[in-house]
């Protein structure tokens, strides 16, 4: 009986440790996802800000050579 109790206590200790590690990993992944979403928003903002400058306005375009 005592041997079974020791085995169960050992299993619980192992599961507690595994659960703690999983919680730490989940928290770190949540931090990474947050940082990546912030970086993505910054890139999107930069892209939106630079997008108009990538194309010339229609009135600034020279007419095609066949005109």
PDB file of N, H, CA, C and O in Angstrom:
ATOM      1  N   UNK A   1       0.830  -1.197   0.000  1.00  0.00           N
ATOM      2  CA  UNK A   1       0.000   0.000   0.000  1.00  0.00           C
ATOM      3  C   UNK A   1       0.872   1.256   0.000  1.00  0.00           C
ATOM      4  O   UNK A   1       0.614   2.200  -0.747  1.00  0.00           O
ATOM      5  N   UNK A   2       1.893   1.258   0.835  1.00  0.00           N
ATOM      6  H   UNK A   2       2.103   0.492   1.442  1.00  0.00           H
ATOM      7  CA  UNK A   2       2.773   2.423   0.918  1.00  0.00           C
ATOM      8  C   UNK A   2       3.516   2.632  -0.401  1.00  0.00           C
ATOM      9  O   UNK A   2       3.765   3.765  -0.813  1.00  0.00           O
ATOM     10  N   UNK A   3       3.864   1.525  -1.056  1.00  0.00           N
ATOM     11  H   UNK A   3       3.662   0.605  -0.721  1.00  0.00           H
ATOM     12  CA  UNK A   3       4.558   1.607  -2.335  1.00  0.00           C
ATOM     13  C   UNK A   3       3.675   2.273  -3.388  1.00  0.00           C
ATOM     14  O   UNK A   3       4.160   3.072  -4.188  1.00  0.00           O
ATOM     15  N   UNK A   4       2.393   1.949  -3.391  1.00  0.00           N
ATOM     16  H   UNK A   4       1.999   1.299  -2.741  1.00  0.00           H
ATOM     17  CA  UNK A   4       1.453   2.572  -4.327  1.00  0.00           C
ATOM     18  C   UNK A   4       1.313   4.060  -4.040  1.00  0.00           C
ATOM     19  O   UNK A   4       1.230   4.866  -4.966  1.00  0.00           O
ATOM     20  N   UNK A   5       1.286   4.423  -2.778  1.00  0.00           N
ATOM     21  H   UNK A   5       1.353   3.767  -2.026  1.00  0.00           H
ATOM     22  CA  UNK A   5       1.173   5.827  -2.394  1.00  0.00           C
ATOM     23  C   UNK A   5       2.407   6.602  -2.862  1.00  0.00           C
ATOM     24  O   UNK A   5       2.279   7.717  -3.368  1.00  0.00           O
ATOM     25  N   UNK A   6       3.574   6.033  -2.701  1.00  0.00           N
ATOM     26  H   UNK A   6       3.678   5.127  -2.289  1.00  0.00           H
ATOM     27  CA  UNK A   6       4.810   6.683  -3.154  1.00  0.00           C
ATOM     28  C   UNK A   6       4.786   6.843  -4.675  1.00  0.00           C
ATOM     29  O   UNK A   6       5.175   7.888  -5.198  1.00  0.00           O
ATOM     30  N   UNK A   7       4.333   5.817  -5.377  1.00  0.00           N
ATOM     31  H   UNK A   7       4.017   4.969  -4.952  1.00  0.00           H
ATOM     32  CA  UNK A   7       4.233   5.879  -6.841  1.00  0.00           C
ATOM     33  C   UNK A   7       3.273   6.989  -7.275  1.00  0.00           C
ATOM     34  O   UNK A   7       3.571   7.750  -8.195  1.00  0.00           O
ATOM     35  N   UNK A   8       2.136   7.074  -6.618  1.00  0.00           N
ATOM     36  H   UNK A   8       1.893   6.455  -5.870  1.00  0.00           H
ATOM     37  CA  UNK A   8       1.166   8.125  -6.953  1.00  0.00           C
ATOM     38  C   UNK A   8       1.721   9.512  -6.660  1.00  0.00           C
ATOM     39  O   UNK A   8       1.523  10.436  -7.449  1.00  0.00           O
ATOM     40  N   UNK A   9       2.415   9.668  -5.533  1.00  0.00           N
ATOM     41  H   UNK A   9       2.576   8.917  -4.892  1.00  0.00           H
ATOM     42  CA  UNK A   9       3.018  10.964  -5.205  1.00  0.00           C
ATOM     43  C   UNK A   9       4.070  11.341  -6.241  1.00  0.00           C
ATOM     44  O   UNK A   9       4.197  12.508  -6.610  1.00  0.00           O
ATOM     45  N   UNK A  10       4.817  10.355  -6.703  1.00  0.00           N
ATOM     46  H   UNK A  10       4.714   9.407  -6.403  1.00  0.00           H
ATOM     47  CA  UNK A  10       5.830  10.599  -7.720  1.00  0.00           C
ATOM     48  C   UNK A  10       5.182  11.050  -9.027  1.00  0.00           C
ATOM     49  O   UNK A  10       5.661  11.982  -9.673  1.00  0.00           O
ATOM     50  N   UNK A  11       4.113  10.398  -9.407  1.00  0.00           N
ATOM     51  H   UNK A  11       3.724   9.640  -8.882  1.00  0.00           H
ATOM     52  CA  UNK A  11       3.402  10.772 -10.628  1.00  0.00           C
ATOM     53  C   UNK A  11       2.835  12.182 -10.537  1.00  0.00           C
ATOM     54  O   UNK A  11       2.914  12.954 -11.493  1.00  0.00           O
ATOM     55  N   UNK A  12       2.268  12.514  -9.390  1.00  0.00           N
ATOM     56  H   UNK A  12       2.204  11.887  -8.614  1.00  0.00           H
ATOM     57  CA  UNK A  12       1.705  13.852  -9.200  1.00  0.00           C
ATOM     58  C   UNK A  12       2.810  14.904  -9.283  1.00  0.00           C
ATOM     59  O   UNK A  12       2.627  15.959  -9.890  1.00  0.00           O
ATOM     60  N   UNK A  13       3.951  14.610  -8.671  1.00  0.00           N
ATOM     61  H   UNK A  13       4.100  13.753  -8.177  1.00  0.00           H
ATOM     62  CA  UNK A  13       5.070  15.559  -8.720  1.00  0.00           C
ATOM     63  C   UNK A  13       5.533  15.747 -10.164  1.00  0.00           C
ATOM     64  O   UNK A  13       5.812  16.870 -10.584  1.00  0.00           O
ATOM     65  N   UNK A  14       5.616  14.657 -10.923  1.00  0.00           N
ATOM     66  H   UNK A  14       5.389  13.745 -10.582  1.00  0.00           H
ATOM     67  CA  UNK A  14       6.016  14.732 -12.327  1.00  0.00           C
ATOM     68  C   UNK A  14       5.003  15.538 -13.125  1.00  0.00           C
ATOM     69  O   UNK A  14       5.384  16.378 -13.940  1.00  0.00           O
ATOM     70  N   UNK A  15       3.727  15.295 -12.903  1.00  0.00           N
ATOM     71  H   UNK A  15       3.418  14.612 -12.240  1.00  0.00           H
ATOM     72  CA  UNK A  15       2.683  16.020 -13.626  1.00  0.00           C
ATOM     73  C   UNK A  15       2.685  17.503 -13.256  1.00  0.00           C
ATOM     74  O   UNK A  15       2.469  18.356 -14.117  1.00  0.00           O
ATOM     75  N   UNK A  16       2.925  17.813 -11.991  1.00  0.00           N
ATOM     76  H   UNK A  16       3.101  17.121 -11.291  1.00  0.00           H
ATOM     77  CA  UNK A  16       3.016  19.219 -11.575  1.00  0.00           C
ATOM     78  C   UNK A  16       4.157  19.915 -12.296  1.00  0.00           C
ATOM     79  O   UNK A  16       4.010  21.047 -12.756  1.00  0.00           O
ATOM     80  N   UNK A  17       5.296  19.234 -12.393  1.00  0.00           N
ATOM     81  H   UNK A  17       5.415  18.314 -12.019  1.00  0.00           H
ATOM     82  CA  UNK A  17       6.453  19.815 -13.078  1.00  0.00           C
ATOM     83  C   UNK A  17       6.159  20.003 -14.565  1.00  0.00           C
ATOM     84  O   UNK A  17       6.476  21.041 -15.145  1.00  0.00           O
ATOM     85  N   UNK A  18       5.555  18.997 -15.168  1.00  0.00           N
ATOM     86  H   UNK A  18       5.297  18.153 -14.697  1.00  0.00           H
ATOM     87  CA  UNK A  18       5.213  19.094 -16.590  1.00  0.00           C
ATOM     88  C   UNK A  18       4.211  20.221 -16.834  1.00  0.00           C
ATOM     89  O   UNK A  18       4.334  20.956 -17.814  1.00  0.00           O
ATOM     90  N   UNK A  19       3.239  20.361 -15.966  1.00  0.00           N
ATOM     91  H   UNK A  19       3.139  19.764 -15.169  1.00  0.00           H
ATOM     92  CA  UNK A  19       2.245  21.416 -16.097  1.00  0.00           C
ATOM     93  C   UNK A  19       2.886  22.796 -15.959  1.00  0.00           C
ATOM     94  O   UNK A  19       2.549  23.718 -16.702  1.00  0.00           O
ATOM     95  N   UNK A  20       3.802  22.937 -15.017  1.00  0.00           N
ATOM     96  H   UNK A  20       4.077  22.188 -14.413  1.00  0.00           H
ATOM     97  CA  UNK A  20       4.501  24.215 -14.828  1.00  0.00           C
ATOM     98  C   UNK A  20       5.294  24.580 -16.076  1.00  0.00           C
ATOM     99  O   UNK A  20       5.283  25.732 -16.508  1.00  0.00           O
ATOM    100  N   UNK A  21       5.989  23.585 -16.662  1.00  0.00           N
ATOM    101  H   UNK A  21       5.997  22.649 -16.311  1.00  0.00           H
ATOM    102  CA  UNK A  21       6.768  23.844 -17.876  1.00  0.00           C
ATOM    103  C   UNK A  21       5.852  24.234 -19.038  1.00  0.00           C
ATOM    104  O   UNK A  21       6.172  25.140 -19.808  1.00  0.00           O
ATOM    105  N   UNK A  22       4.725  23.554 -19.161  1.00  0.00           N
ATOM    106  H   UNK A  22       4.465  22.818 -18.536  1.00  0.00           H
ATOM    107  CA  UNK A  22       3.779  23.893 -20.229  1.00  0.00           C
ATOM    108  C   UNK A  22       3.215  25.297 -20.057  1.00  0.00           C
ATOM    109  O   UNK A  22       3.041  26.023 -21.036  1.00  0.00           O
ATOM    110  N   UNK A  23       2.931  25.679 -18.822  1.00  0.00           N
ATOM    111  H   UNK A  23       3.072  25.090 -18.027  1.00  0.00           H
ATOM    112  CA  UNK A  23       2.430  27.033 -18.558  1.00  0.00           C
ATOM    113  C   UNK A  23       3.477  28.072 -18.921  1.00  0.00           C
ATOM    114  O   UNK A  23       3.146  29.114 -19.486  1.00  0.00           O
ATOM    115  N   UNK A  24       4.741  27.800 -18.601  1.00  0.00           N
ATOM    116  H   UNK A  24       5.009  26.954 -18.141  1.00  0.00           H
ATOM    117  CA  UNK A  24       5.817  28.728 -18.962  1.00  0.00           C
ATOM    118  C   UNK A  24       5.944  28.854 -20.476  1.00  0.00           C
ATOM    119  O   UNK A  24       6.114  29.951 -21.008  1.00  0.00           O
ATOM    120  N   UNK A  25       5.859  27.710 -21.163  1.00  0.00           N
ATOM    121  H   UNK A  25       5.721  26.819 -20.730  1.00  0.00           H
ATOM    122  CA  UNK A  25       5.942  27.737 -22.624  1.00  0.00           C
ATOM    123  C   UNK A  25       4.770  28.509 -23.226  1.00  0.00           C
ATOM    124  O   UNK A  25       4.954  29.293 -24.157  1.00  0.00           O
ATOM    125  N   UNK A  26       3.584  28.294 -22.704  1.00  0.00           N
ATOM    126  H   UNK A  26       3.435  27.657 -21.947  1.00  0.00           H
ATOM    127  CA  UNK A  26       2.399  28.996 -23.218  1.00  0.00           C
ATOM    128  C   UNK A  26       2.531  30.503 -22.990  1.00  0.00           C
ATOM    129  O   UNK A  26       2.169  31.297 -23.858  1.00  0.00           O
ATOM    130  N   UNK A  27       3.043  30.891 -21.836  1.00  0.00           N
ATOM    131  H   UNK A  27       3.337  30.246 -21.131  1.00  0.00           H
ATOM    132  CA  UNK A  27       3.224  32.315 -21.546  1.00  0.00           C
ATOM    133  C   UNK A  27       4.258  32.925 -22.482  1.00  0.00           C
ATOM    134  O   UNK A  27       4.058  34.031 -22.984  1.00  0.00           O
ATOM    135  N   UNK A  28       5.358  32.221 -22.725  1.00  0.00           N
ATOM    136  H   UNK A  28       5.520  31.322 -22.317  1.00  0.00           H
ATOM    137  CA  UNK A  28       6.391  32.725 -23.636  1.00  0.00           C
ATOM    138  C   UNK A  28       5.847  32.836 -25.056  1.00  0.00           C
ATOM    139  O   UNK A  28       6.135  33.808 -25.754  1.00  0.00           O
ATOM    140  N   UNK A  29       5.072  31.861 -25.485  1.00  0.00           N
ATOM    141  H   UNK A  29       4.838  31.071 -24.918  1.00  0.00           H
ATOM    142  CA  UNK A  29       4.482  31.927 -26.819  1.00  0.00           C
ATOM    143  C   UNK A  29       3.499  33.080 -26.923  1.00  0.00           C
ATOM    144  O   UNK A  29       3.423  33.731 -27.965  1.00  0.00           O
ATOM    145  N   UNK A  30       2.758  33.341 -25.881  1.00  0.00           N
ATOM    146  H   UNK A  30       2.819  32.812 -25.034  1.00  0.00           H
ATOM    147  CA  UNK A  30       1.830  34.474 -25.892  1.00  0.00           C
ATOM    148  C   UNK A  30       2.602  35.786 -26.019  1.00  0.00           C
ATOM    149  O   UNK A  30       2.184  36.690 -26.743  1.00  0.00           O
ATOM    150  N   UNK A  31       3.740  35.886 -25.307  1.00  0.00           N
ATOM    151  H   UNK A  31       4.080  35.152 -24.720  1.00  0.00           H
ATOM    152  CA  UNK A  31       4.572  37.094 -25.432  1.00  0.00           C
ATOM    153  C   UNK A  31       5.118  37.237 -26.850  1.00  0.00           C
ATOM    154  O   UNK A  31       5.121  38.332 -27.411  1.00  0.00           O
ATOM    155  N   UNK A  32       5.578  36.127 -27.425  1.00  0.00           N
ATOM    156  H   UNK A  32       5.574  35.237 -26.969  1.00  0.00           H
ATOM    157  CA  UNK A  32       6.090  36.176 -28.789  1.00  0.00           C
ATOM    158  C   UNK A  32       5.003  36.574 -29.780  1.00  0.00           C
ATOM    159  O   UNK A  32       5.251  37.378 -30.678  1.00  0.00           O
ATOM    160  N   UNK A  33       3.831  36.034 -29.632  1.00  0.00           N
ATOM    161  H   UNK A  33       3.629  35.381 -28.902  1.00  0.00           H
ATOM    162  CA  UNK A  33       2.716  36.378 -30.525  1.00  0.00           C
ATOM    163  C   UNK A  33       2.382  37.854 -30.399  1.00  0.00           C
ATOM    164  O   UNK A  33       2.118  38.518 -31.401  1.00  0.00           O
ATOM    165  N   UNK A  34       2.391  38.371 -29.177  1.00  0.00           N
ATOM    166  H   UNK A  34       2.606  37.831 -28.364  1.00  0.00           H
ATOM    167  CA  UNK A  34       2.103  39.788 -28.972  1.00  0.00           C
ATOM    168  C   UNK A  34       3.160  40.650 -29.666  1.00  0.00           C
ATOM    169  O   UNK A  34       2.828  41.607 -30.366  1.00  0.00           O
ATOM    170  N   UNK A  35       4.449  40.301 -29.464  1.00  0.00           N
ATOM    171  H   UNK A  35       4.719  39.524 -28.896  1.00  0.00           H
ATOM    172  CA  UNK A  35       5.523  41.075 -30.100  1.00  0.00           C
ATOM    173  C   UNK A  35       5.422  41.001 -31.620  1.00  0.00           C
ATOM    174  O   UNK A  35       5.611  42.003 -32.309  1.00  0.00           O
ATOM    175  N   UNK A  36       5.127  39.819 -32.133  1.00  0.00           N
ATOM    176  H   UNK A  36       4.974  39.005 -31.573  1.00  0.00           H
ATOM    177  CA  UNK A  36       5.027  39.669 -33.581  1.00  0.00           C
ATOM    178  C   UNK A  36       3.838  40.443 -34.142  1.00  0.00           C
ATOM    179  O   UNK A  36       3.932  41.013 -35.229  1.00  0.00           O
ATOM    180  N   UNK A  37       2.739  40.471 -33.426  1.00  0.00           N
ATOM    181  H   UNK A  37       2.662  40.008 -32.543  1.00  0.00           H
ATOM    182  CA  UNK A  37       1.586  41.236 -33.914  1.00  0.00           C
ATOM    183  C   UNK A  37       1.883  42.733 -33.884  1.00  0.00           C
ATOM    184  O   UNK A  37       1.428  43.473 -34.756  1.00  0.00           O
ATOM    185  N   UNK A  38       2.647  43.182 -32.882  1.00  0.00           N
ATOM    186  H   UNK A  38       3.017  42.581 -32.174  1.00  0.00           H
ATOM    187  CA  UNK A  38       3.044  44.597 -32.835  1.00  0.00           C
ATOM    188  C   UNK A  38       3.962  44.920 -34.018  1.00  0.00           C
ATOM    189  O   UNK A  38       3.810  45.959 -34.660  1.00  0.00           O
ATOM    190  N   UNK A  39       4.911  44.026 -34.302  1.00  0.00           N
ATOM    191  H   UNK A  39       5.034  43.182 -33.780  1.00  0.00           H
ATOM    192  CA  UNK A  39       5.808  44.240 -35.433  1.00  0.00           C
ATOM    193  C   UNK A  39       5.037  44.229 -36.750  1.00  0.00           C
ATOM    194  O   UNK A  39       5.320  45.031 -37.640  1.00  0.00           O
ATOM    195  N   UNK A  40       4.081  43.340 -36.875  1.00  0.00           N
ATOM    196  H   UNK A  40       3.852  42.689 -36.151  1.00  0.00           H
ATOM    197  CA  UNK A  40       3.263  43.273 -38.089  1.00  0.00           C
ATOM    198  C   UNK A  40       2.490  44.571 -38.288  1.00  0.00           C
ATOM    199  O   UNK A  40       2.416  45.085 -39.404  1.00  0.00           O
ATOM    200  N   UNK A  41       1.920  45.098 -37.225  1.00  0.00           N
ATOM    201  H   UNK A  41       1.979  44.681 -36.319  1.00  0.00           H
ATOM    202  CA  UNK A  41       1.190  46.365 -37.328  1.00  0.00           C
ATOM    203  C   UNK A  41       2.126  47.495 -37.742  1.00  0.00           C
ATOM    204  O   UNK A  41       1.740  48.363 -38.525  1.00  0.00           O
ATOM    205  N   UNK A  42       3.358  47.492 -37.218  1.00  0.00           N
ATOM    206  H   UNK A  42       3.671  46.787 -36.582  1.00  0.00           H
ATOM    207  CA  UNK A  42       4.324  48.525 -37.594  1.00  0.00           C
ATOM    208  C   UNK A  42       4.686  48.409 -39.072  1.00  0.00           C
ATOM    209  O   UNK A  42       4.776  49.420 -39.768  1.00  0.00           O
ATOM    210  N   UNK A  43       4.891  47.197 -39.549  1.00  0.00           N
ATOM    211  H   UNK A  43       4.818  46.376 -38.984  1.00  0.00           H
ATOM    212  CA  UNK A  43       5.208  46.991 -40.965  1.00  0.00           C
ATOM    213  C   UNK A  43       4.034  47.416 -41.840  1.00  0.00           C
ATOM    214  O   UNK A  43       4.229  48.049 -42.878  1.00  0.00           O
ATOM    215  N   UNK A  44       2.823  47.074 -41.429  1.00  0.00           N
ATOM    216  H   UNK A  44       2.664  46.560 -40.586  1.00  0.00           H
ATOM    217  CA  UNK A  44       1.645  47.483 -42.197  1.00  0.00           C
ATOM    218  C   UNK A  44       1.534  49.001 -42.258  1.00  0.00           C
ATOM    219  O   UNK A  44       1.202  49.559 -43.304  1.00  0.00           O
ATOM    220  N   UNK A  45       1.809  49.666 -41.150  1.00  0.00           N
ATOM    221  H   UNK A  45       2.079  49.213 -40.300  1.00  0.00           H
ATOM    222  CA  UNK A  45       1.757  51.131 -41.135  1.00  0.00           C
ATOM    223  C   UNK A  45       2.814  51.720 -42.060  1.00  0.00           C
ATOM    224  O   UNK A  45       2.545  52.664 -42.802  1.00  0.00           O
ATOM    225  N   UNK A  46       4.021  51.154 -42.011  1.00  0.00           N
ATOM    226  H   UNK A  46       4.240  50.387 -41.408  1.00  0.00           H
ATOM    227  CA  UNK A  46       5.084  51.646 -42.895  1.00  0.00           C
ATOM    228  C   UNK A  46       4.726  51.417 -44.354  1.00  0.00           C
ATOM    229  O   UNK A  46       4.979  52.273 -45.202  1.00  0.00           O
ATOM    230  N   UNK A  47       4.144  50.275 -44.642  1.00  0.00           N
ATOM    231  H   UNK A  47       3.939  49.580 -43.953  1.00  0.00           H
ATOM    232  CA  UNK A  47       3.757  49.966 -46.014  1.00  0.00           C
ATOM    233  C   UNK A  47       2.672  50.921 -46.499  1.00  0.00           C
ATOM    234  O   UNK A  47       2.728  51.405 -47.630  1.00  0.00           O
ATOM    235  N   UNK A  48       1.690  51.190 -45.653  1.00  0.00           N
ATOM    236  H   UNK A  48       1.644  50.796 -44.735  1.00  0.00           H
ATOM    237  CA  UNK A  48       0.629  52.125 -46.029  1.00  0.00           C
ATOM    238  C   UNK A  48       1.183  53.515 -46.248  1.00  0.00           C
ATOM    239  O   UNK A  48       0.751  54.226 -47.156  1.00  0.00           O
ATOM    240  N   UNK A  49       2.155  53.912 -45.407  1.00  0.00           N
ATOM    241  H   UNK A  49       2.506  53.335 -44.670  1.00  0.00           H
ATOM    242  CA  UNK A  49       2.730  55.240 -45.537  1.00  0.00           C
ATOM    243  C   UNK A  49       3.569  55.361 -46.804  1.00  0.00           C
ATOM    244  O   UNK A  49       3.613  56.429 -47.415  1.00  0.00           O
ATOM    245  N   UNK A  50       4.226  54.292 -47.203  1.00  0.00           N
ATOM    246  H   UNK A  50       4.190  53.424 -46.707  1.00  0.00           H
ATOM    247  CA  UNK A  50       5.094  54.367 -48.377  1.00  0.00           C
ATOM    248  C   UNK A  50       4.376  54.000 -49.669  1.00  0.00           C
ATOM    249  O   UNK A  50       4.890  54.297 -50.748  1.00  0.00           O
ATOM    250  N   UNK A  51       3.242  53.385 -49.603  1.00  0.00           N
ATOM    251  H   UNK A  51       2.825  53.144 -48.726  1.00  0.00           H
ATOM    252  CA  UNK A  51       2.539  52.927 -50.807  1.00  0.00           C
ATOM    253  C   UNK A  51       2.235  54.059 -51.784  1.00  0.00           C
ATOM    254  O   UNK A  51       2.467  53.886 -52.981  1.00  0.00           O
ATOM    255  N   UNK A  52       1.735  55.192 -51.341  1.00  0.00           N
ATOM    256  H   UNK A  52       1.547  55.332 -50.369  1.00  0.00           H
ATOM    257  CA  UNK A  52       1.462  56.248 -52.322  1.00  0.00           C
ATOM    258  C   UNK A  52       2.720  56.732 -53.026  1.00  0.00           C
ATOM    259  O   UNK A  52       2.648  57.124 -54.191  1.00  0.00           O
ATOM    260  N   UNK A  53       3.859  56.719 -52.368  1.00  0.00           N
ATOM    261  H   UNK A  53       3.917  56.401 -51.422  1.00  0.00           H
ATOM    262  CA  UNK A  53       5.079  57.219 -52.982  1.00  0.00           C
ATOM    263  C   UNK A  53       5.644  56.231 -53.998  1.00  0.00           C
ATOM    264  O   UNK A  53       6.511  56.600 -54.789  1.00  0.00           O
ATOM    265  N   UNK A  54       5.175  54.988 -53.996  1.00  0.00           N
ATOM    266  H   UNK A  54       4.470  54.688 -53.353  1.00  0.00           H
ATOM    267  CA  UNK A  54       5.667  54.009 -54.952  1.00  0.00           C
ATOM    268  C   UNK A  54       5.078  54.230 -56.343  1.00  0.00           C
ATOM    269  O   UNK A  54       5.663  53.793 -57.335  1.00  0.00           O
ATOM    270  N   UNK A  55       3.959  54.884 -56.427  1.00  0.00           N
ATOM    271  H   UNK A  55       3.485  55.238 -55.621  1.00  0.00           H
ATOM    272  CA  UNK A  55       3.310  55.141 -57.705  1.00  0.00           C
ATOM    273  C   UNK A  55       3.282  56.636 -57.973  1.00  0.00           C
ATOM    274  O   UNK A  55       2.975  57.436 -57.089  1.00  0.00           O
ATOM    275  N   UNK A  56       3.605  56.996 -59.195  1.00  0.00           N
ATOM    276  H   UNK A  56       3.855  56.347 -59.913  1.00  0.00           H
ATOM    277  CA  UNK A  56       3.543  58.409 -59.564  1.00  0.00           C
ATOM    278  C   UNK A  56       2.083  58.793 -59.790  1.00  0.00           C
ATOM    279  O   UNK A  56       1.259  57.968 -60.183  1.00  0.00           O
ATOM    280  N   UNK A  57       1.787  60.055 -59.535  1.00  0.00           N
ATOM    281  H   UNK A  57       2.456  60.725 -59.215  1.00  0.00           H
ATOM    282  CA  UNK A  57       0.434  60.520 -59.810  1.00  0.00           C
ATOM    283  C   UNK A  57       0.206  60.513 -61.313  1.00  0.00           C
ATOM    284  O   UNK A  57       1.157  60.637 -62.084  1.00  0.00           O
ATOM    285  N   UNK A  58      -1.026  60.372 -61.731  1.00  0.00           N
ATOM    286  H   UNK A  58      -1.799  60.271 -61.105  1.00  0.00           H
ATOM    287  CA  UNK A  58      -1.361  60.284 -63.147  1.00  0.00           C
ATOM    288  C   UNK A  58      -0.908  61.540 -63.889  1.00  0.00           C
ATOM    289  O   UNK A  58      -0.407  61.447 -65.010  1.00  0.00           O
ATOM    290  N   UNK A  59      -1.075  62.698 -63.285  1.00  0.00           N
ATOM    291  H   UNK A  59      -1.481  62.774 -62.375  1.00  0.00           H
ATOM    292  CA  UNK A  59      -0.688  63.941 -63.970  1.00  0.00           C
ATOM    293  C   UNK A  59       0.827  64.093 -64.075  1.00  0.00           C
ATOM    294  O   UNK A  59       1.307  64.870 -64.900  1.00  0.00           O
ATOM    295  N   UNK A  60       1.595  63.360 -63.249  1.00  0.00           N
ATOM    296  H   UNK A  60       1.204  62.728 -62.579  1.00  0.00           H
ATOM    297  CA  UNK A  60       3.055  63.421 -63.333  1.00  0.00           C
ATOM    298  C   UNK A  60       3.618  62.438 -64.362  1.00  0.00           C
ATOM    299  O   UNK A  60       4.798  62.509 -64.707  1.00  0.00           O
ATOM    300  N   UNK A  61       2.792  61.540 -64.841  1.00  0.00           N
ATOM    301  H   UNK A  61       1.834  61.483 -64.561  1.00  0.00           H
ATOM    302  CA  UNK A  61       3.251  60.549 -65.817  1.00  0.00           C
ATOM    303  C   UNK A  61       3.404  61.214 -67.195  1.00  0.00           C
ATOM    304  O   UNK A  61       2.550  61.989 -67.626  1.00  0.00           O
ATOM    305  N   UNK A  62       4.492  60.896 -67.857  1.00  0.00           N
ATOM    306  H   UNK A  62       5.185  60.266 -67.506  1.00  0.00           H
ATOM    307  CA  UNK A  62       4.682  61.394 -69.230  1.00  0.00           C
ATOM    308  C   UNK A  62       3.775  60.584 -70.146  1.00  0.00           C
ATOM    309  O   UNK A  62       3.547  59.401 -69.896  1.00  0.00           O
ATOM    310  N   UNK A  63       3.257  61.200 -71.198  1.00  0.00           N
ATOM    311  H   UNK A  63       3.443  62.161 -71.401  1.00  0.00           H
ATOM    312  CA  UNK A  63       2.412  60.444 -72.126  1.00  0.00           C
ATOM    313  C   UNK A  63       3.239  59.382 -72.844  1.00  0.00           C
ATOM    314  O   UNK A  63       4.444  59.546 -73.033  1.00  0.00           O
ATOM    315  N   UNK A  64       2.587  58.301 -73.238  1.00  0.00           N
ATOM    316  H   UNK A  64       1.608  58.168 -73.085  1.00  0.00           H
ATOM    317  CA  UNK A  64       3.323  57.256 -73.968  1.00  0.00           C
ATOM    318  C   UNK A  64       3.915  57.814 -75.264  1.00  0.00           C
ATOM    319  O   UNK A  64       3.405  58.795 -75.805  1.00  0.00           O
ATOM    320  N   UNK A  65       4.968  57.206 -75.754  1.00  0.00           N
ATOM    321  H   UNK A  65       5.382  56.409 -75.314  1.00  0.00           H
ATOM    322  CA  UNK A  65       5.661  57.759 -76.933  1.00  0.00           C
ATOM    323  C   UNK A  65       4.818  57.821 -78.210  1.00  0.00           C
ATOM    324  O   UNK A  65       5.146  58.595 -79.109  1.00  0.00           O
ATOM    325  N   UNK A  66       3.761  57.044 -78.319  1.00  0.00           N
ATOM    326  H   UNK A  66       3.495  56.415 -77.589  1.00  0.00           H
ATOM    327  CA  UNK A  66       2.973  57.070 -79.570  1.00  0.00           C
ATOM    328  C   UNK A  66       2.002  58.247 -79.618  1.00  0.00           C
ATOM    329  O   UNK A  66       1.225  58.338 -80.569  1.00  0.00           O
ATOM    330  N   UNK A  67       2.010  59.157 -78.632  1.00  0.00           N
ATOM    331  H   UNK A  67       2.641  59.083 -77.860  1.00  0.00           H
ATOM    332  CA  UNK A  67       1.136  60.327 -78.687  1.00  0.00           C
ATOM    333  C   UNK A  67       1.814  61.469 -79.308  1.00  0.00           C
ATOM    334  O   UNK A  67       1.225  62.542 -79.436  1.00  0.00           O
TER     335      UNK A  67
END
